[in-house]
């Protein structure tokens, strides 16, 4: 029962992280500015790294949540 609840919590948390920090198309990985040639924006680079990291964390939370739910169901079947 507790594994199932933890799994559901991680799934919801992961989905929220992916919703918020999924990689939007308007963030450039290299930090380049489209209007000015040959210039990089370090703030955009940092933003891309943050979004990339938190998007991966959200995906990991969802995977771990599903695994915990599966384990919880297998424990119920085979006591």
mmCIF file of the N, C-alpha and C atoms, coordinates in Angstrom:
data_MODEL
# 
_entry.id   MODEL 
# 
loop_
_atom_site.group_PDB 
_atom_site.id 
_atom_site.type_symbol 
_atom_site.label_atom_id 
_atom_site.label_alt_id 
_atom_site.label_comp_id 
_atom_site.label_asym_id 
_atom_site.label_entity_id 
_atom_site.label_seq_id 
_atom_site.pdbx_PDB_ins_code 
_atom_site.Cartn_x 
_atom_site.Cartn_y 
_atom_site.Cartn_z 
_atom_site.occupancy 
_atom_site.B_iso_or_equiv 
_atom_site.pdbx_formal_charge 
_atom_site.auth_seq_id 
_atom_site.auth_comp_id 
_atom_site.auth_asym_id 
_atom_site.auth_atom_id 
_atom_site.pdbx_PDB_model_num 
ATOM 1   N N  . UNK A 1 1  ? 0.824  -1.198  0.000   1.00 0.00 ? 1  UNK A N  1 
ATOM 2   C CA . UNK A 1 1  ? 0.000  0.000   0.000   1.00 0.00 ? 1  UNK A CA 1 
ATOM 3   C C  . UNK A 1 1  ? 0.863  1.255   0.000   1.00 0.00 ? 1  UNK A C  1 
ATOM 4   N N  . UNK A 1 2  ? 1.907  1.274   0.836   1.00 0.00 ? 2  UNK A N  1 
ATOM 5   C CA . UNK A 1 2  ? 2.745  2.467   0.919   1.00 0.00 ? 2  UNK A CA 1 
ATOM 6   C C  . UNK A 1 2  ? 3.572  2.649   -0.358  1.00 0.00 ? 2  UNK A C  1 
ATOM 7   N N  . UNK A 1 3  ? 4.035  1.535   -0.967  1.00 0.00 ? 3  UNK A N  1 
ATOM 8   C CA . UNK A 1 3  ? 4.793  1.643   -2.220  1.00 0.00 ? 3  UNK A CA 1 
ATOM 9   C C  . UNK A 1 3  ? 3.928  2.215   -3.334  1.00 0.00 ? 3  UNK A C  1 
ATOM 10  N N  . UNK A 1 4  ? 2.681  1.807   -3.368  1.00 0.00 ? 4  UNK A N  1 
ATOM 11  C CA . UNK A 1 4  ? 1.761  2.314   -4.378  1.00 0.00 ? 4  UNK A CA 1 
ATOM 12  C C  . UNK A 1 4  ? 1.548  3.818   -4.209  1.00 0.00 ? 4  UNK A C  1 
ATOM 13  N N  . UNK A 1 5  ? 1.396  4.255   -2.974  1.00 0.00 ? 5  UNK A N  1 
ATOM 14  C CA . UNK A 1 5  ? 1.198  5.685   -2.705  1.00 0.00 ? 5  UNK A CA 1 
ATOM 15  C C  . UNK A 1 5  ? 2.439  6.494   -3.063  1.00 0.00 ? 5  UNK A C  1 
ATOM 16  N N  . UNK A 1 6  ? 3.603  5.988   -2.710  1.00 0.00 ? 6  UNK A N  1 
ATOM 17  C CA . UNK A 1 6  ? 4.849  6.679   -3.064  1.00 0.00 ? 6  UNK A CA 1 
ATOM 18  C C  . UNK A 1 6  ? 5.004  6.730   -4.581  1.00 0.00 ? 6  UNK A C  1 
ATOM 19  N N  . UNK A 1 7  ? 4.679  5.615   -5.250  1.00 0.00 ? 7  UNK A N  1 
ATOM 20  C CA . UNK A 1 7  ? 4.749  5.576   -6.709  1.00 0.00 ? 7  UNK A CA 1 
ATOM 21  C C  . UNK A 1 7  ? 3.826  6.594   -7.354  1.00 0.00 ? 7  UNK A C  1 
ATOM 22  N N  . UNK A 1 8  ? 2.598  6.697   -6.862  1.00 0.00 ? 8  UNK A N  1 
ATOM 23  C CA . UNK A 1 8  ? 1.658  7.684   -7.397  1.00 0.00 ? 8  UNK A CA 1 
ATOM 24  C C  . UNK A 1 8  ? 2.154  9.105   -7.167  1.00 0.00 ? 8  UNK A C  1 
ATOM 25  N N  . UNK A 1 9  ? 2.710  9.361   -5.974  1.00 0.00 ? 9  UNK A N  1 
ATOM 26  C CA . UNK A 1 9  ? 3.243  10.680  -5.673  1.00 0.00 ? 9  UNK A CA 1 
ATOM 27  C C  . UNK A 1 9  ? 4.382  11.039  -6.625  1.00 0.00 ? 9  UNK A C  1 
ATOM 28  N N  . UNK A 1 10 ? 5.302  10.100  -6.858  1.00 0.00 ? 10 UNK A N  1 
ATOM 29  C CA . UNK A 1 10 ? 6.412  10.363  -7.767  1.00 0.00 ? 10 UNK A CA 1 
ATOM 30  C C  . UNK A 1 10 ? 5.930  10.562  -9.203  1.00 0.00 ? 10 UNK A C  1 
ATOM 31  N N  . UNK A 1 11 ? 4.902  9.820   -9.604  1.00 0.00 ? 11 UNK A N  1 
ATOM 32  C CA . UNK A 1 11 ? 4.342  10.003  -10.945 1.00 0.00 ? 11 UNK A CA 1 
ATOM 33  C C  . UNK A 1 11 ? 3.775  11.407  -11.120 1.00 0.00 ? 11 UNK A C  1 
ATOM 34  N N  . UNK A 1 12 ? 3.012  11.861  -10.139 1.00 0.00 ? 12 UNK A N  1 
ATOM 35  C CA . UNK A 1 12 ? 2.426  13.194  -10.226 1.00 0.00 ? 12 UNK A CA 1 
ATOM 36  C C  . UNK A 1 12 ? 3.526  14.260  -10.207 1.00 0.00 ? 12 UNK A C  1 
ATOM 37  N N  . UNK A 1 13 ? 4.497  14.106  -9.311  1.00 0.00 ? 13 UNK A N  1 
ATOM 38  C CA . UNK A 1 13 ? 5.600  15.066  -9.241  1.00 0.00 ? 13 UNK A CA 1 
ATOM 39  C C  . UNK A 1 13 ? 6.388  15.084  -10.549 1.00 0.00 ? 13 UNK A C  1 
ATOM 40  N N  . UNK A 1 14 ? 6.663  13.916  -11.101 1.00 0.00 ? 14 UNK A N  1 
ATOM 41  C CA . UNK A 1 14 ? 7.380  13.840  -12.370 1.00 0.00 ? 14 UNK A CA 1 
ATOM 42  C C  . UNK A 1 14 ? 6.608  14.480  -13.507 1.00 0.00 ? 14 UNK A C  1 
ATOM 43  N N  . UNK A 1 15 ? 5.301  14.241  -13.553 1.00 0.00 ? 15 UNK A N  1 
ATOM 44  C CA . UNK A 1 15 ? 4.476  14.837  -14.608 1.00 0.00 ? 15 UNK A CA 1 
ATOM 45  C C  . UNK A 1 15 ? 4.454  16.357  -14.495 1.00 0.00 ? 15 UNK A C  1 
ATOM 46  N N  . UNK A 1 16 ? 4.387  16.866  -13.270 1.00 0.00 ? 16 UNK A N  1 
ATOM 47  C CA . UNK A 1 16 ? 4.417  18.317  -13.078 1.00 0.00 ? 16 UNK A CA 1 
ATOM 48  C C  . UNK A 1 16 ? 5.757  18.909  -13.511 1.00 0.00 ? 16 UNK A C  1 
ATOM 49  N N  . UNK A 1 17 ? 6.853  18.228  -13.176 1.00 0.00 ? 17 UNK A N  1 
ATOM 50  C CA . UNK A 1 17 ? 8.170  18.709  -13.599 1.00 0.00 ? 17 UNK A CA 1 
ATOM 51  C C  . UNK A 1 17 ? 8.292  18.714  -15.117 1.00 0.00 ? 17 UNK A C  1 
ATOM 52  N N  . UNK A 1 18 ? 7.807  17.658  -15.760 1.00 0.00 ? 18 UNK A N  1 
ATOM 53  C CA . UNK A 1 18 ? 7.870  17.623  -17.222 1.00 0.00 ? 18 UNK A CA 1 
ATOM 54  C C  . UNK A 1 18 ? 6.981  18.690  -17.842 1.00 0.00 ? 18 UNK A C  1 
ATOM 55  N N  . UNK A 1 19 ? 5.836  18.924  -17.237 1.00 0.00 ? 19 UNK A N  1 
ATOM 56  C CA . UNK A 1 19 ? 4.945  19.968  -17.752 1.00 0.00 ? 19 UNK A CA 1 
ATOM 57  C C  . UNK A 1 19 ? 5.605  21.336  -17.646 1.00 0.00 ? 19 UNK A C  1 
ATOM 58  N N  . UNK A 1 20 ? 6.243  21.599  -16.510 1.00 0.00 ? 20 UNK A N  1 
ATOM 59  C CA . UNK A 1 20 ? 6.855  22.910  -16.278 1.00 0.00 ? 20 UNK A CA 1 
ATOM 60  C C  . UNK A 1 20 ? 8.201  23.068  -16.987 1.00 0.00 ? 20 UNK A C  1 
ATOM 61  N N  . UNK A 1 21 ? 9.059  22.046  -16.943 1.00 0.00 ? 21 UNK A N  1 
ATOM 62  C CA . UNK A 1 21 ? 10.432 22.203  -17.398 1.00 0.00 ? 21 UNK A CA 1 
ATOM 63  C C  . UNK A 1 21 ? 10.776 21.399  -18.643 1.00 0.00 ? 21 UNK A C  1 
ATOM 64  N N  . UNK A 1 22 ? 9.776  20.851  -19.340 1.00 0.00 ? 22 UNK A N  1 
ATOM 65  C CA . UNK A 1 22 ? 10.072 20.191  -20.602 1.00 0.00 ? 22 UNK A CA 1 
ATOM 66  C C  . UNK A 1 22 ? 10.796 21.180  -21.510 1.00 0.00 ? 22 UNK A C  1 
ATOM 67  N N  . UNK A 1 23 ? 11.590 20.703  -22.430 1.00 0.00 ? 23 UNK A N  1 
ATOM 68  C CA . UNK A 1 23 ? 12.403 21.592  -23.250 1.00 0.00 ? 23 UNK A CA 1 
ATOM 69  C C  . UNK A 1 23 ? 11.553 22.346  -24.273 1.00 0.00 ? 23 UNK A C  1 
ATOM 70  N N  . UNK A 1 24 ? 11.263 23.602  -24.004 1.00 0.00 ? 24 UNK A N  1 
ATOM 71  C CA . UNK A 1 24 ? 10.525 24.387  -24.987 1.00 0.00 ? 24 UNK A CA 1 
ATOM 72  C C  . UNK A 1 24 ? 11.433 24.729  -26.171 1.00 0.00 ? 24 UNK A C  1 
ATOM 73  N N  . UNK A 1 25 ? 10.862 24.938  -27.322 1.00 0.00 ? 25 UNK A N  1 
ATOM 74  C CA . UNK A 1 25 ? 11.635 25.175  -28.532 1.00 0.00 ? 25 UNK A CA 1 
ATOM 75  C C  . UNK A 1 25 ? 12.282 26.551  -28.564 1.00 0.00 ? 25 UNK A C  1 
ATOM 76  N N  . UNK A 1 26 ? 11.817 27.487  -27.750 1.00 0.00 ? 26 UNK A N  1 
ATOM 77  C CA . UNK A 1 26 ? 12.370 28.832  -27.813 1.00 0.00 ? 26 UNK A CA 1 
ATOM 78  C C  . UNK A 1 26 ? 13.612 29.020  -26.946 1.00 0.00 ? 26 UNK A C  1 
ATOM 79  N N  . UNK A 1 27 ? 14.084 27.958  -26.302 1.00 0.00 ? 27 UNK A N  1 
ATOM 80  C CA . UNK A 1 27 ? 15.312 28.053  -25.512 1.00 0.00 ? 27 UNK A CA 1 
ATOM 81  C C  . UNK A 1 27 ? 16.433 27.416  -26.318 1.00 0.00 ? 27 UNK A C  1 
ATOM 82  N N  . UNK A 1 28 ? 17.449 28.196  -26.592 1.00 0.00 ? 28 UNK A N  1 
ATOM 83  C CA . UNK A 1 28 ? 18.566 27.724  -27.400 1.00 0.00 ? 28 UNK A CA 1 
ATOM 84  C C  . UNK A 1 28 ? 19.617 27.101  -26.501 1.00 0.00 ? 28 UNK A C  1 
ATOM 85  N N  . UNK A 1 29 ? 20.027 25.897  -26.829 1.00 0.00 ? 29 UNK A N  1 
ATOM 86  C CA . UNK A 1 29 ? 21.010 25.149  -26.044 1.00 0.00 ? 29 UNK A CA 1 
ATOM 87  C C  . UNK A 1 29 ? 22.356 25.866  -25.981 1.00 0.00 ? 29 UNK A C  1 
ATOM 88  N N  . UNK A 1 30 ? 22.713 26.587  -27.014 1.00 0.00 ? 30 UNK A N  1 
ATOM 89  C CA . UNK A 1 30 ? 24.018 27.240  -27.080 1.00 0.00 ? 30 UNK A CA 1 
ATOM 90  C C  . UNK A 1 30 ? 23.989 28.660  -26.541 1.00 0.00 ? 30 UNK A C  1 
ATOM 91  N N  . UNK A 1 31 ? 22.828 29.162  -26.225 1.00 0.00 ? 31 UNK A N  1 
ATOM 92  C CA . UNK A 1 31 ? 22.711 30.511  -25.681 1.00 0.00 ? 31 UNK A CA 1 
ATOM 93  C C  . UNK A 1 31 ? 22.856 31.595  -26.733 1.00 0.00 ? 31 UNK A C  1 
ATOM 94  N N  . UNK A 1 32 ? 22.757 31.243  -28.028 1.00 0.00 ? 32 UNK A N  1 
ATOM 95  C CA . UNK A 1 32 ? 22.898 32.268  -29.050 1.00 0.00 ? 32 UNK A CA 1 
ATOM 96  C C  . UNK A 1 32 ? 21.637 33.108  -29.154 1.00 0.00 ? 32 UNK A C  1 
ATOM 97  N N  . UNK A 1 33 ? 21.837 34.334  -29.508 1.00 0.00 ? 33 UNK A N  1 
ATOM 98  C CA . UNK A 1 33 ? 20.729 35.268  -29.708 1.00 0.00 ? 33 UNK A CA 1 
ATOM 99  C C  . UNK A 1 33 ? 20.503 35.382  -31.203 1.00 0.00 ? 33 UNK A C  1 
ATOM 100 N N  . UNK A 1 34 ? 19.275 35.238  -31.645 1.00 0.00 ? 34 UNK A N  1 
ATOM 101 C CA . UNK A 1 34 ? 18.986 35.203  -33.071 1.00 0.00 ? 34 UNK A CA 1 
ATOM 102 C C  . UNK A 1 34 ? 19.172 36.542  -33.772 1.00 0.00 ? 34 UNK A C  1 
ATOM 103 N N  . UNK A 1 35 ? 18.985 37.628  -33.076 1.00 0.00 ? 35 UNK A N  1 
ATOM 104 C CA . UNK A 1 35 ? 19.075 38.929  -33.721 1.00 0.00 ? 35 UNK A CA 1 
ATOM 105 C C  . UNK A 1 35 ? 20.508 39.454  -33.797 1.00 0.00 ? 35 UNK A C  1 
ATOM 106 N N  . UNK A 1 36 ? 21.374 39.013  -32.942 1.00 0.00 ? 36 UNK A N  1 
ATOM 107 C CA . UNK A 1 36 ? 22.760 39.467  -32.928 1.00 0.00 ? 36 UNK A CA 1 
ATOM 108 C C  . UNK A 1 36 ? 23.642 38.279  -33.293 1.00 0.00 ? 36 UNK A C  1 
ATOM 109 N N  . UNK A 1 37 ? 24.441 38.426  -34.305 1.00 0.00 ? 37 UNK A N  1 
ATOM 110 C CA . UNK A 1 37 ? 25.273 37.327  -34.766 1.00 0.00 ? 37 UNK A CA 1 
ATOM 111 C C  . UNK A 1 37 ? 26.518 37.188  -33.907 1.00 0.00 ? 37 UNK A C  1 
ATOM 112 N N  . UNK A 1 38 ? 26.956 35.940  -33.727 1.00 0.00 ? 38 UNK A N  1 
ATOM 113 C CA . UNK A 1 38 ? 28.216 35.631  -33.053 1.00 0.00 ? 38 UNK A CA 1 
ATOM 114 C C  . UNK A 1 38 ? 28.252 36.052  -31.579 1.00 0.00 ? 38 UNK A C  1 
ATOM 115 N N  . UNK A 1 39 ? 27.118 36.054  -30.918 1.00 0.00 ? 39 UNK A N  1 
ATOM 116 C CA . UNK A 1 39 ? 27.103 36.399  -29.505 1.00 0.00 ? 39 UNK A CA 1 
ATOM 117 C C  . UNK A 1 39 ? 26.350 35.329  -28.745 1.00 0.00 ? 39 UNK A C  1 
ATOM 118 N N  . UNK A 1 40 ? 26.839 35.003  -27.564 1.00 0.00 ? 40 UNK A N  1 
ATOM 119 C CA . UNK A 1 40 ? 26.178 34.015  -26.719 1.00 0.00 ? 40 UNK A CA 1 
ATOM 120 C C  . UNK A 1 40 ? 25.635 34.693  -25.476 1.00 0.00 ? 40 UNK A C  1 
ATOM 121 N N  . UNK A 1 41 ? 24.511 34.183  -25.010 1.00 0.00 ? 41 UNK A N  1 
ATOM 122 C CA . UNK A 1 41 ? 23.880 34.701  -23.816 1.00 0.00 ? 41 UNK A CA 1 
ATOM 123 C C  . UNK A 1 41 ? 24.027 33.650  -22.720 1.00 0.00 ? 41 UNK A C  1 
ATOM 124 N N  . UNK A 1 42 ? 24.868 33.918  -21.741 1.00 0.00 ? 42 UNK A N  1 
ATOM 125 C CA . UNK A 1 42 ? 25.114 32.950  -20.675 1.00 0.00 ? 42 UNK A CA 1 
ATOM 126 C C  . UNK A 1 42 ? 23.870 32.679  -19.839 1.00 0.00 ? 42 UNK A C  1 
ATOM 127 N N  . UNK A 1 43 ? 22.997 33.663  -19.741 1.00 0.00 ? 43 UNK A N  1 
ATOM 128 C CA . UNK A 1 43 ? 21.744 33.461  -18.994 1.00 0.00 ? 43 UNK A CA 1 
ATOM 129 C C  . UNK A 1 43 ? 20.874 32.404  -19.684 1.00 0.00 ? 43 UNK A C  1 
ATOM 130 N N  . UNK A 1 44 ? 20.812 32.446  -21.009 1.00 0.00 ? 44 UNK A N  1 
ATOM 131 C CA . UNK A 1 44 ? 20.040 31.447  -21.761 1.00 0.00 ? 44 UNK A CA 1 
ATOM 132 C C  . UNK A 1 44 ? 20.687 30.067  -21.660 1.00 0.00 ? 44 UNK A C  1 
ATOM 133 N N  . UNK A 1 45 ? 22.013 30.014  -21.620 1.00 0.00 ? 45 UNK A N  1 
ATOM 134 C CA . UNK A 1 45 ? 22.705 28.733  -21.454 1.00 0.00 ? 45 UNK A CA 1 
ATOM 135 C C  . UNK A 1 45 ? 22.330 28.106  -20.109 1.00 0.00 ? 45 UNK A C  1 
ATOM 136 N N  . UNK A 1 46 ? 22.355 28.917  -19.056 1.00 0.00 ? 46 UNK A N  1 
ATOM 137 C CA . UNK A 1 46 ? 21.986 28.433  -17.728 1.00 0.00 ? 46 UNK A CA 1 
ATOM 138 C C  . UNK A 1 46 ? 20.541 27.981  -17.674 1.00 0.00 ? 46 UNK A C  1 
ATOM 139 N N  . UNK A 1 47 ? 19.680 28.733  -18.347 1.00 0.00 ? 47 UNK A N  1 
ATOM 140 C CA . UNK A 1 47 ? 18.258 28.385  -18.377 1.00 0.00 ? 47 UNK A CA 1 
ATOM 141 C C  . UNK A 1 47 ? 18.069 27.048  -19.092 1.00 0.00 ? 47 UNK A C  1 
ATOM 142 N N  . UNK A 1 48 ? 18.779 26.840  -20.195 1.00 0.00 ? 48 UNK A N  1 
ATOM 143 C CA . UNK A 1 48 ? 18.672 25.581  -20.923 1.00 0.00 ? 48 UNK A CA 1 
ATOM 144 C C  . UNK A 1 48 ? 19.137 24.415  -20.057 1.00 0.00 ? 48 UNK A C  1 
ATOM 145 N N  . UNK A 1 49 ? 20.252 24.595  -19.345 1.00 0.00 ? 49 UNK A N  1 
ATOM 146 C CA . UNK A 1 49 ? 20.761 23.526  -18.488 1.00 0.00 ? 49 UNK A CA 1 
ATOM 147 C C  . UNK A 1 49 ? 19.754 23.178  -17.392 1.00 0.00 ? 49 UNK A C  1 
ATOM 148 N N  . UNK A 1 50 ? 19.148 24.201  -16.792 1.00 0.00 ? 50 UNK A N  1 
ATOM 149 C CA . UNK A 1 50 ? 18.163 23.978  -15.722 1.00 0.00 ? 50 UNK A CA 1 
ATOM 150 C C  . UNK A 1 50 ? 16.960 23.213  -16.268 1.00 0.00 ? 50 UNK A C  1 
ATOM 151 N N  . UNK A 1 51 ? 16.417 23.665  -17.400 1.00 0.00 ? 51 UNK A N  1 
ATOM 152 C CA . UNK A 1 51 ? 15.247 23.012  -17.978 1.00 0.00 ? 51 UNK A CA 1 
ATOM 153 C C  . UNK A 1 51 ? 15.575 21.583  -18.391 1.00 0.00 ? 51 UNK A C  1 
ATOM 154 N N  . UNK A 1 52 ? 16.745 21.372  -18.972 1.00 0.00 ? 52 UNK A N  1 
ATOM 155 C CA . UNK A 1 52 ? 17.153 20.042  -19.400 1.00 0.00 ? 52 UNK A CA 1 
ATOM 156 C C  . UNK A 1 52 ? 17.274 19.109  -18.200 1.00 0.00 ? 52 UNK A C  1 
ATOM 157 N N  . UNK A 1 53 ? 17.910 19.570  -17.138 1.00 0.00 ? 53 UNK A N  1 
ATOM 158 C CA . UNK A 1 53 ? 18.108 18.761  -15.934 1.00 0.00 ? 53 UNK A CA 1 
ATOM 159 C C  . UNK A 1 53 ? 16.775 18.415  -15.274 1.00 0.00 ? 53 UNK A C  1 
ATOM 160 N N  . UNK A 1 54 ? 15.936 19.415  -15.061 1.00 0.00 ? 54 UNK A N  1 
ATOM 161 C CA . UNK A 1 54 ? 14.670 19.171  -14.373 1.00 0.00 ? 54 UNK A CA 1 
ATOM 162 C C  . UNK A 1 54 ? 13.703 18.343  -15.228 1.00 0.00 ? 54 UNK A C  1 
ATOM 163 N N  . UNK A 1 55 ? 13.780 18.458  -16.543 1.00 0.00 ? 55 UNK A N  1 
ATOM 164 C CA . UNK A 1 55 ? 12.980 17.603  -17.408 1.00 0.00 ? 55 UNK A CA 1 
ATOM 165 C C  . UNK A 1 55 ? 13.382 16.142  -17.261 1.00 0.00 ? 55 UNK A C  1 
ATOM 166 N N  . UNK A 1 56 ? 14.694 15.890  -17.177 1.00 0.00 ? 56 UNK A N  1 
ATOM 167 C CA . UNK A 1 56 ? 15.176 14.520  -16.981 1.00 0.00 ? 56 UNK A CA 1 
ATOM 168 C C  . UNK A 1 56 ? 14.799 13.995  -15.600 1.00 0.00 ? 56 UNK A C  1 
ATOM 169 N N  . UNK A 1 57 ? 14.869 14.846  -14.578 1.00 0.00 ? 57 UNK A N  1 
ATOM 170 C CA . UNK A 1 57 ? 14.466 14.438  -13.227 1.00 0.00 ? 57 UNK A CA 1 
ATOM 171 C C  . UNK A 1 57 ? 12.985 14.050  -13.218 1.00 0.00 ? 57 UNK A C  1 
ATOM 172 N N  . UNK A 1 58 ? 12.155 14.828  -13.905 1.00 0.00 ? 58 UNK A N  1 
ATOM 173 C CA . UNK A 1 58 ? 10.734 14.498  -13.988 1.00 0.00 ? 58 UNK A CA 1 
ATOM 174 C C  . UNK A 1 58 ? 10.496 13.152  -14.642 1.00 0.00 ? 58 UNK A C  1 
ATOM 175 N N  . UNK A 1 59 ? 11.226 12.872  -15.706 1.00 0.00 ? 59 UNK A N  1 
ATOM 176 C CA . UNK A 1 59 ? 11.087 11.583  -16.382 1.00 0.00 ? 59 UNK A CA 1 
ATOM 177 C C  . UNK A 1 59 ? 11.537 10.439  -15.483 1.00 0.00 ? 59 UNK A C  1 
ATOM 178 N N  . UNK A 1 60 ? 12.617 10.640  -14.752 1.00 0.00 ? 60 UNK A N  1 
ATOM 179 C CA . UNK A 1 60 ? 13.107 9.614   -13.817 1.00 0.00 ? 60 UNK A CA 1 
ATOM 180 C C  . UNK A 1 60 ? 12.084 9.364   -12.716 1.00 0.00 ? 60 UNK A C  1 
ATOM 181 N N  . UNK A 1 61 ? 11.469 10.432  -12.193 1.00 0.00 ? 61 UNK A N  1 
ATOM 182 C CA . UNK A 1 61 ? 10.438 10.270  -11.161 1.00 0.00 ? 61 UNK A CA 1 
ATOM 183 C C  . UNK A 1 61 ? 9.272  9.431   -11.689 1.00 0.00 ? 61 UNK A C  1 
ATOM 184 N N  . UNK A 1 62 ? 8.857  9.680   -12.918 1.00 0.00 ? 62 UNK A N  1 
ATOM 185 C CA . UNK A 1 62 ? 7.743  8.914   -13.487 1.00 0.00 ? 62 UNK A CA 1 
ATOM 186 C C  . UNK A 1 62 ? 8.119  7.446   -13.618 1.00 0.00 ? 62 UNK A C  1 
ATOM 187 N N  . UNK A 1 63 ? 9.321  7.166   -14.100 1.00 0.00 ? 63 UNK A N  1 
ATOM 188 C CA . UNK A 1 63 ? 9.760  5.779   -14.257 1.00 0.00 ? 63 UNK A CA 1 
ATOM 189 C C  . UNK A 1 63 ? 9.838  5.071   -12.905 1.00 0.00 ? 63 UNK A C  1 
ATOM 190 N N  . UNK A 1 64 ? 10.448 5.732   -11.911 1.00 0.00 ? 64 UNK A N  1 
ATOM 191 C CA . UNK A 1 64 ? 10.544 5.133   -10.578 1.00 0.00 ? 64 UNK A CA 1 
ATOM 192 C C  . UNK A 1 64 ? 9.157  4.926   -9.980  1.00 0.00 ? 64 UNK A C  1 
ATOM 193 N N  . UNK A 1 65 ? 8.251  5.881   -10.185 1.00 0.00 ? 65 UNK A N  1 
ATOM 194 C CA . UNK A 1 65 ? 6.884  5.755   -9.685  1.00 0.00 ? 65 UNK A CA 1 
ATOM 195 C C  . UNK A 1 65 ? 6.171  4.547   -10.261 1.00 0.00 ? 65 UNK A C  1 
ATOM 196 N N  . UNK A 1 66 ? 6.312  4.337   -11.572 1.00 0.00 ? 66 UNK A N  1 
ATOM 197 C CA . UNK A 1 66 ? 5.693  3.163   -12.193 1.00 0.00 ? 66 UNK A CA 1 
ATOM 198 C C  . UNK A 1 66 ? 6.305  1.868   -11.667 1.00 0.00 ? 66 UNK A C  1 
ATOM 199 N N  . UNK A 1 67 ? 7.610  1.849   -11.479 1.00 0.00 ? 67 UNK A N  1 
ATOM 200 C CA . UNK A 1 67 ? 8.265  0.647   -10.950 1.00 0.00 ? 67 UNK A CA 1 
ATOM 201 C C  . UNK A 1 67 ? 7.757  0.340   -9.544  1.00 0.00 ? 67 UNK A C  1 
ATOM 202 N N  . UNK A 1 68 ? 7.631  1.368   -8.696  1.00 0.00 ? 68 UNK A N  1 
ATOM 203 C CA . UNK A 1 68 ? 7.129  1.149   -7.336  1.00 0.00 ? 68 UNK A CA 1 
ATOM 204 C C  . UNK A 1 68 ? 5.686  0.639   -7.353  1.00 0.00 ? 68 UNK A C  1 
ATOM 205 N N  . UNK A 1 69 ? 4.872  1.166   -8.261  1.00 0.00 ? 69 UNK A N  1 
ATOM 206 C CA . UNK A 1 69 ? 3.490  0.684   -8.367  1.00 0.00 ? 69 UNK A CA 1 
ATOM 207 C C  . UNK A 1 69 ? 3.460  -0.771  -8.823  1.00 0.00 ? 69 UNK A C  1 
ATOM 208 N N  . UNK A 1 70 ? 4.329  -1.120  -9.751  1.00 0.00 ? 70 UNK A N  1 
ATOM 209 C CA . UNK A 1 70 ? 4.394  -2.497  -10.221 1.00 0.00 ? 70 UNK A CA 1 
ATOM 210 C C  . UNK A 1 70 ? 4.819  -3.432  -9.096  1.00 0.00 ? 70 UNK A C  1 
ATOM 211 N N  . UNK A 1 71 ? 5.832  -3.048  -8.349  1.00 0.00 ? 71 UNK A N  1 
ATOM 212 C CA . UNK A 1 71 ? 6.287  -3.856  -7.215  1.00 0.00 ? 71 UNK A CA 1 
ATOM 213 C C  . UNK A 1 71 ? 5.167  -4.011  -6.195  1.00 0.00 ? 71 UNK A C  1 
ATOM 214 N N  . UNK A 1 72 ? 4.450  -2.920  -5.926  1.00 0.00 ? 72 UNK A N  1 
ATOM 215 C CA . UNK A 1 72 ? 3.342  -2.969  -4.977  1.00 0.00 ? 72 UNK A CA 1 
ATOM 216 C C  . UNK A 1 72 ? 2.268  -3.949  -5.431  1.00 0.00 ? 72 UNK A C  1 
ATOM 217 N N  . UNK A 1 73 ? 1.976  -3.952  -6.727  1.00 0.00 ? 73 UNK A N  1 
ATOM 218 C CA . UNK A 1 73 ? 0.968  -4.894  -7.246  1.00 0.00 ? 73 UNK A CA 1 
ATOM 219 C C  . UNK A 1 73 ? 1.459  -6.326  -7.184  1.00 0.00 ? 73 UNK A C  1 
ATOM 220 N N  . UNK A 1 74 ? 2.739  -6.555  -7.440  1.00 0.00 ? 74 UNK A N  1 
ATOM 221 C CA . UNK A 1 74 ? 3.278  -7.921  -7.377  1.00 0.00 ? 74 UNK A CA 1 
ATOM 222 C C  . UNK A 1 74 ? 3.295  -8.444  -5.952  1.00 0.00 ? 74 UNK A C  1 
ATOM 223 N N  . UNK A 1 75 ? 3.545  -7.568  -4.987  1.00 0.00 ? 75 UNK A N  1 
ATOM 224 C CA . UNK A 1 75 ? 3.529  -7.985  -3.579  1.00 0.00 ? 75 UNK A CA 1 
ATOM 225 C C  . UNK A 1 75 ? 2.111  -8.378  -3.169  1.00 0.00 ? 75 UNK A C  1 
ATOM 226 N N  . UNK A 1 76 ? 1.101  -7.677  -3.655  1.00 0.00 ? 76 UNK A N  1 
ATOM 227 C CA . UNK A 1 76 ? -0.289 -8.011  -3.331  1.00 0.00 ? 76 UNK A CA 1 
ATOM 228 C C  . UNK A 1 76 ? -0.692 -9.347  -3.920  1.00 0.00 ? 76 UNK A C  1 
ATOM 229 N N  . UNK A 1 77 ? -0.192 -9.659  -5.111  1.00 0.00 ? 77 UNK A N  1 
ATOM 230 C CA . UNK A 1 77 ? -0.549 -10.920 -5.766  1.00 0.00 ? 77 UNK A CA 1 
ATOM 231 C C  . UNK A 1 77 ? 0.117  -12.106 -5.075  1.00 0.00 ? 77 UNK A C  1 
ATOM 232 N N  . UNK A 1 78 ? 1.389  -11.964 -4.718  1.00 0.00 ? 78 UNK A N  1 
ATOM 233 C CA . UNK A 1 78 ? 2.146  -13.054 -4.100  1.00 0.00 ? 78 UNK A CA 1 
ATOM 234 C C  . UNK A 1 78 ? 2.521  -12.706 -2.652  1.00 0.00 ? 78 UNK A C  1 
ATOM 235 N N  . UNK A 1 79 ? 1.592  -12.894 -1.700  1.00 0.00 ? 79 UNK A N  1 
ATOM 236 C CA . UNK A 1 79 ? 1.907  -12.543 -0.310  1.00 0.00 ? 79 UNK A CA 1 
ATOM 237 C C  . UNK A 1 79 ? 2.866  -13.532 0.327   1.00 0.00 ? 79 UNK A C  1 
# 
